[in-house]
Amino acid sequence: MVHPIAEANEHSPFGSLSPSEFYAHHSVSHSSDYITNARGLKLFTQSWAPLPPTKIIGIIAVVHGFTGESSWFVQLTAVHFTKSGFLTCAIDHQGHGFSDGLYAHIPDINPVVDDCIAFFDSFRAHHPPSLPSFLYAESLGGAISLLIHLRRGSSRPWDGLVLNGAMCGISPKFKPPWPLEHFLSLVAAIIPTWQVVPTRGQIPKVSFKEEWKSRLAIASPRRHLARPRAATALELLRVCREVQGRFEEVDLPLLIVHGGDDVVCDPADVEDLYRRASSKDKTIRVYPGMWHQLVGEPEENVELVFGEIVGWLRTRAERAAAAGDGGGSTGTTSED
């Protein structure tokens, strides 16, 4: 099954089609809504469902990354999952996409984790609990999804987690140069929203190998290329340290896919997660030569990566359904 990115162009993720034509072409239905969180922010949410005769085999909650959104590249991946039989949902984090909040400003990750848990739990509650459910996350969404899993609490357990280019550590090739990183705490305390933090390249330009896909990323009317804000940059560094300190607590079925030449999120950190995770069922794929955004690769690479992701998800969904309790799956450990 070909990923819908093959139909996009540098101006629109839908190519020459309108959104409604795009959904009809892929035999999926689409809905969107706003929820209001505990902080009074209106957050944009979306969901996709396969149309008959496709059988629904599970639920996928999508967690986008820093400066991303659920309505551009991530939507194409959501449709790809939906065509494979999954009810799929996504939320725009505060300050991202169509949601309220200062652009790309996340001075504290915990409220964002709360927002995701509240929406995803609500979405799952509208569907039979017998349907296995999975988290799929990209970049910063990887750290957020790990925190969702580790938060546990009263939420229904997840049957698996797919990490695509996960931010378990920021690459030294992208971090702000010394000495600014060392003075970030002071800057964040004085002017937390100051867009002062330099990075070694703009995120789209160092993330998408295909140049036209980089131009498409920049073409989103809701993406800006300003520097990260001081308090946000400080929080991203802190989040990396937090999840790194809790890798052993990760115990759900786990698939990690990562570009070997990712200069945004260090491949070494997800390799460390793979080694230390307590999951009985864990798989890692680090693809030599690929960049941070795996959907930004040439078509043959996209089909390889997302073919493996969909295959992994379908296998775990069938396994969880066969177990009959929706409480997770077990399997063999594998690594490339």
Secondary structure, DSSP 8 states (H G I E B T S, - for coil): ---GGGG--SS-TTTTS-HHHHHHHTTEEEEEEEEE-TTS-EEEEEEEEE-TTS---EEEEEE--TT--TTTHHHHHHHHHHHTTEEEEEE--TTSTTS-SSTT--S-HHHHHHHHHHHHHHHHHTS-TTS-EEEEEETHHHHHHHHHHHH-TTS---SEEEEES--SSB-TTTS--TTGGGGHHHHHHH-TT------SS-HHHHH-SSHHHHHHHHH-TT-------HHHHHHHHHHHHHHHTTGGG--S-EEEEEETT-SSB-HHHHHHHHHH---SSEEEEEETT--S-GGGS-HHHHHHHHHHHHHHHHHHHHHHHHHTS-S------EE-
